[in-house]
Amino acid sequence: MVKQKIHTARNQTFKAHRNGIKRPKVHRYRSTKGTDPKFLRNQRYVQKGNKVALKKIRKALAAKKAGAKKA
């Protein structure tokens, strides 16, 4: 008797390539679903702090530009 063929992937690759193998879509923000709640809470505070810091920097730059225009 002939040994049985255990596995072949020929038809599977054919079917996969019929519509083209596509890369996964890249999203702007990854989902935070299932992430540690303690970590998420901290991230919220961090982002809020970053916004405050950016406002201070922008305010300082605007003042610097205004001072440079006068001189």
C-alpha positions in Angstrom: 0.0 0.0 0.0 1.0 3.6 -0.6 1.7 5.8 2.4 -1.0 8.5 2.8 -0.2 12.1 2.2 -0.4 13.8 5.6 -0.8 17.5 4.6 -0.8 19.8 1.6 -1.3 23.6 1.6 -1.5 24.0 -2.2 -5.2 24.9 -2.4 -5.0 27.1 0.7 -2.3 29.3 -0.8 -4.3 29.5 -4.0 -7.4 30.6 -2.2 -5.5 33.2 -0.1 -3.9 34.8 -3.2 -7.1 35.0 -5.2 -8.0 38.3 -3.4 -4.4 39.1 -2.6 -2.8 38.8 0.8 -3.3 42.2 2.4 -1.4 43.9 5.2 -3.3 44.6 8.4 -4.8 48.2 8.4 -2.8 50.7 10.4 -4.9 52.7 12.9 -4.0 56.1 14.3 -4.7 55.0 17.9 -4.4 51.4 19.2 -7.3 50.1 21.2 -6.9 50.3 25.0 -9.5 47.6 25.5 -8.3 45.0 27.9 -5.4 47.2 29.2 -4.6 47.4 32.8 -7.0 50.0 34.4 -4.3 51.4 36.7 -2.1 52.1 33.6 -4.9 53.7 31.7 -5.7 56.0 34.6 -2.1 57.1 34.8 -2.0 57.7 31.0 -5.0 60.0 31.4 -3.1 62.1 33.9 0.1 62.1 31.8 -1.8 63.3 28.7 -3.4 66.1 30.6 0.0 67.2 32.0 1.5 67.2 28.5 -1.3 69.5 27.3 -0.6 72.0 30.2 3.2 71.9 29.5 2.6 72.5 25.8 0.4 75.5 26.6 3.2 77.0 28.8 5.8 76.5 26.1 3.6 78.1 23.4 2.8 81.0 25.6 6.6 81.6 26.3 7.4 81.4 22.5 4.6 83.9 21.7 6.0 86.3 24.3 9.5 85.8 22.9 8.3 86.5 19.4 6.5 89.6 20.5 9.6 90.8 22.3 11.7 90.2 19.2 9.3 92.3 17.0 9.6 95.3 19.3 13.3 95.3 19.3 
